[in-house]
Amino acid sequence: MKSMLLKNKRAARARIIVICAAAALIALAAFVLVHTYTGANIYPNKDKKHAMLRLEDVGPGGDYGSIEGLGKLRAVFDYIASERIPFHVAVIPRRMMLEEDGAWTERGIDDPDPDEVTAHFVELLRHVQAGGGVLGMHGYTHQYGEAEREDGGHNSGTGNEFKVKDAPETNDASYAAARMMSSLKAFETAGLLPAFWESPHYHDTREQEKVFRSHVGILYQPDFFSLRSLKDLNAYDSVNPYGQDTLGSVYVPAPYSYVSDDSSVDGMLKKAEGDNGLAAMYVHPFKEFDYLEPVVGPDGEPEMKDGLPVYRYTDGGEPSYLHRLISGMKERGYKWQSLHDIVPFTPAHRVTLPPSAAAADILLGNITGDGSDDVLVRELRRVRVIPGSYEWPRNRMQEASEVWLQETFAPEERLVLADVNGDGKEDLIGYDPVSGALRAGLADDRRFLAMEPAGTLPPGLEQLLPFRFGQGLGFIARQETRILLIRAVNKSGDGWDIAEAEPGVPEDAVLYAGRFRDASRDDLLFRSETEGTTAILYQDDGGKLSAPVPVDVSWKSGDLMVGDPNGDGLDDLIFYNASKGVWRVGENNGEGRFVRLDNDYGPWAGEKGRIGFVADMDGNGKSDIASYDQTGNVLDLALSYRGSAR
């Protein structure tokens, strides 16, 4: 008896220790959230009332394995879209089910000859993506094996795919890589672009997560190695070493968990009343199906649209889970966010540059004419180009650099890229500030033609920049406090009309060309550190510049760049704090105001001495960011998918 009592006391003590440890963990998380915010983007969603919605386990089968099921799924998609709420779909690319008769049912978005249901399923996902919905890979099959398992794990949606009990091979990094590649290939076959990875049931090993992070920059799942996942996302600024080296990755958790029943919705709404973190949750769309009814035409037959029956939410019925969540979060002041709002850029590729490359010798531009920007490196006697191949996914070999021009450049000669002849390829322009001589080498098929004289400009010009005057090639430059507008007088580009803008700018002004009010032409923005001034000189229909209009950048932090990350045709302001690795975007509202995005990006590429760039590296019409490590001679890229469509 004494032994039994002692054993029970030990067990009780062990339970108390576990409970206390759990309580301490929660308390520590709360303490960390309140007391460790340093301005380095540690808790980017803190106190911002951001909500996120993910639709879980959406694959070509099960509840979505019939024409009727797809009609209902479309009704759920359409309802969310009608509320103007960004949403995310965790897609199971291949669904495997063992039927009661012992036969396997298998459908995949990568089927070479899909049946009618699968074809409609893929088309529905394409429609969602075209409308701004964000798709992601939820494993490949979300199950394991080809034989029945006692735990039901052989069926998609029910089973684990990684770290499966009694299947040691599912712990291997090589197994994870193979499943990742199958999932990526399936999306490519279906014409879909995955934005994130989510391991089935969040079940995997840490080594496997390193594999996933090496292929996709965002994992839409909690980081179980960080307390931040109890409240917010966690960004890693380390190099992913699997395959090709890539910099950075982000975990985005769903701290509100999933909708299981009405009480879970009650719990989410109650939690939202006093929460200060990220209100991210997920729901299985089939749970909405009981709230739907078919739409019937005047003839009594079900209405059809694009080959699927039309469904709608029942009028006057009980509100569905999604109706309650959407209205309840709105009443509590929450804003529904896209993954690309929460994480404004996606960690992507790494490009290795020649060892001799200095930041001042790097130019980014659309040299090959394929729409995506390429990397140009100037050397003493030649010019190298690395043709752009920076679409998704990451973790693939980049093209080698090519010598496009054999030419000797004087140290003082300044190079810029601009499309001289209007063929869609950016040409190489050289300016000698001593003599004022201008010369150009036209971009041809994988080479620049020999540099030819292209006229003369005033000597001593600083910051010669390409400038769009609406028609034809032009430049803008600073000469002490004078601003010179330089326009071509003929199509050959060897004659220039030069006008001086009034008034001038401070002598230390840094110039930027950008489309700040009209997408068809550039305006001039300048920034003076000595005067603490940032202002825009707007270009009118006649090509003249206005008086400086001050711009409020009191929220700035770091070095300024100009670009269009959301693809709306107007340029925004991007500040890069290299030492902290934090990128801050001020979005242009078209009226001279730049509104800071709710979330900064990073830490990513956080290292003193790094140099930031902005360019459209993947050719999707949205400016991406790049950071050059001058010690390691690598250019790290993070891509933008912000906006209403990709």
Disulfide bonds with the S-S distance in Angstrom:
none
